[in-house]
Amino acid sequence: MITDWDDAYSNGAYIEHAETYPKLWADLAAQFRATAQAELNLSYGIGERERFDLFYPVDTPKGLAVFVHGGYWLAFDKSSWSHLAAGALAQGYAVALPSYPLAPQASIPEITQKISQAIHQAAQLVSGPIHLAGHSAGGHLVTRMICQDSPLATAIQTRIKSVVSISGLHDLRPLMRTTMNQKWQLSTETAVQESAALQAPLPDIPVACWVGALERPEFLRQNDLLANIWTGFGIDIRAHREAGRHHFDVVADLVDADSGLVSAWLSP
């Protein structure tokens, strides 16, 4: 029985040298941007954080890959994750990385809407199939894009060919028990509305629920939960636990074009 929900959803407290990761991510991302072919700070809305970076491969893109960052809807922006575009770029895809407004200035339902706007805008610039990936809170946001009540226009929905939720949060009701909810202000109604595991998926879109085997038990449970429930809707969905990876390094394989994670992201 869980009695301390803050501890259950605390990642850094259980990762060695956790405090070094934000600088590592930012440095790697800045180094990547310095040599990448990209359009930076493209607008998808009027807000200061309603911007995305779009990285281009050497040749005409095969399609669009989108990565949505995590941070419990409270932290980070696109500038810490640019390097994670490397694997998909090497496979010939253009890669969009959006920032989005954070809580408490924006509610989680509002953030969901903003991500749909970012995807829509990026999809106007790159033709072909769309592949979505997101980490942690980003995993929540990309799975929300393929629920039956998706905020995406039908024309965009039909272009989505695969989704990878990396350490995703798929049932938000337990998060109401954390002190972070003082900023999210989730109610039972909004937690249910925003929980992909409590919604029906769009048909015919393959989904991979990908988590580090060394992650907190709640993240392992959240990962398997979506695969378990959405299997009942007859879609192609699987749960995977990556050996030796924890919450902060599970995304690292996105830089490797030949990794299993990139393969799942760009699944045809």
N, C-alpha and C positions, 0 to 999 in steps of 0.2 A: 504493500500500500504506500502510495506517495503522499508524504505529508509536507514536504518542502518543494513547492512547484518552481520557485526561483532556481533552486539547485538543480532540479530535473532538466531545466532548459538552459543551464549555464554551461557554455562550451569552454571558454578560456580557462576556467578554474581547473580543468582536467587535461589541459594540453601543455606540455613542457615548452617553456619559452614563448608562451602565447603572446606576450607583449611585443615580441619582435616582428610578428607577422604583418601588421598594418604598414610599417615602413618598408618591409620587403616587397609587399604587393605594389605599393606606390612607386618604388624605385624600378622594379621590373617593368611596370606599365609605362613609366616615363621613358625608359630606354627603348622600349618597343615603339612608342609613338615617334621617337626621334628619327626613325628610318622607314616607317611604314608609309604606304600610299593611302591617304585618308582624307576625308572631309570631317573636320572637327566642329563640335558645338552647333550642329544643325538643329533648328527649332522644330518642335512638334506642338508647341503651345506658347502661351504668353508668359508663363511663370519662369522665374530665374533658373529653376532646376529642370525645366521641360526642354531638355536638350539631349541629343544623342551624337555619338561618334560613329562614322561609317568607314570601315576599312575595306580596301579593294584588293583582290588578288591580281596577279600579273596579267592574266588573260580575262576575257569576258566572263563574268560570274556565272556559275552554274545555277545559282539561286541565292537566297538570303538566309543567313544564320543569325539568330538574335540571342544574345546572352543578357540576362537580367540579374543584377547583383543582389546579394543578401545584405544583412545587417539589421534584422528584426524590424524592418520598415522604419528604423530610427537613425541609421548611420550609413556612411559611405556614399560615393557617387561613382559615375562611370570611370573617373580618372585613375582608380586603383586597379582596374581589371583589363586594361587594353591588351596586355600580353596574352590573355586567354583567348584572343582571336586567332592566335598563330596556327593552331591545328586545323581549324576550318578554312582559314585562308590558304594553307598549303594544299588543301583538298579542292580548291578552286571556288570557294564561296565568298561572297561579300559578307561582312560581319558587322552588325549594328549592336552597339552597347548604349542603352539609354540610362540617364539619370532620371530620378522622379522625386516629387515632393515627399517629404518625410513627416511622420507623426512627431508631435501633436498638431503641426500646422495642417496636415492632411489626414483624413481618416483612411483606414484600409480600403473601404469601398471606393473612395476617391482615388487612391493610388492604383487600384485595379483599372479604373477608367483611364488614368493617365498612361499606363502601360499599353493599353489597347490603342490609344492615340499614337504612341511612339511607334508601335509595330505598323500601324496603318501608314504613317508618314514614310517610314523606311521602305515599306513595300511599294510605294509609288516610285521610288528611285531605283529599285532593283527588281527585275522581272524574274519569273520562274518560281520554283517551289520554295516554301518557307519552313525552316527548322528552328524550333524554340528550345532554349535551355535556360535554366535559372537555378541559383544556389540559395538554399535556406528560404528566406522570405521570397527570394526570386523564384524558387521552385513553386511556392504557393502561387505566385503571380502568373507563371506560364501555364500551370494546370488550370487556373481560372479562365484562361483564354479559350480552353477547349471544353468547358462545361456547356450544357444545353442553353444556359442563359448567357453565353459569351457576349461580351460587349463589342466584339469584333464584327465588322460587316460580313455578310455571307460571302462576298467575293474574296475576302481575305481568309476566312475560315477554310474555304475549299482549296486554298493554296498550301495549307499547313500539312506537311507530310510526316512529321515526327516531333515528339516532345520528350525532353529529358528533364526530370525534376531531380536535382542533386541535393540530397539532404533536405528535401522539401517539407514544408509544414502544411499538412492537408486537412487537419481537423483543428480549428482554432479554439474550440471550446475550452480545452485545458489551459490555454494561454490566458484566459480570463482570470485564472487563479494566481498569476504572477504579478509582481509589483509593476512590471512594464505596462500592464493594462491601464495604469494611471495616465499614460500617454496615448495609448491606442484608443481607450474608451470603447472597447468592444462591449456590446450588449449580447445577450443570447441570440437575439434576432440577427444582428450583423455577423456574429461568429458563425452561425449556421449558413447564412447567405454566402459568406466568403470561404467556406470550407469545401474544397473540391470533393473530398470524400463523402460529403453529404449531398452532392449533386450528381446528376447523370451526365456522362460524357457525350460529346459529339461522336458519331460513329466513324469507324474506318481511319482513325489516326493512331498509329502505334505510339506507345508510351513506355519509357524506361524510368523506373524509380531507382535511383542510384545513390548509395550511401556508403560512407566509410565504415568498415567493420569495427573500428575502434571508437565510434561515436557514442554519445550518451544513449542510454536505453530508450529514452523518449524519441530520439531521432530515428533509431532503428525501428521502433514501433510505428512512427508516423510514415516512414518509408514503405513498410510492408502493408500498412493499412490501406493505402490507396490502391496498390496492386491487388490486394485481396478483394476489396469492394468492387472496383471497376471490372475485374474479371467477370463478375456476374452480369455485366452488360454486353458481354461477348466481344469486347475489343481486344486487340493485341497489346497486352500490357505485361510487364515482368518486373520483378524486384531483384536488385543485385546489390550485394555487399562487397565492396572492394577491400581486399586484404591489406592490412597495414596502414590504412588511411584513416585520419581523423577529420573533424569538421573543418579544420583550417587548411588542410592540404589535399582534400579529396578533389578539389577543382584543378589541381596542378596538371593533371593529365590532359587538360584541354589544350595545352601548348603542343602536344605530340600528335601529329597528323595520323599516326598509326596506332594510337591507343584505343582500347575498347570503349572508352568514354566518348571520344570523338566519333567512333563508328556508330555508337548508339545515337548520338546527336544528329548525325547526317544519314540516318537509316533511310533507304529509299522507300 
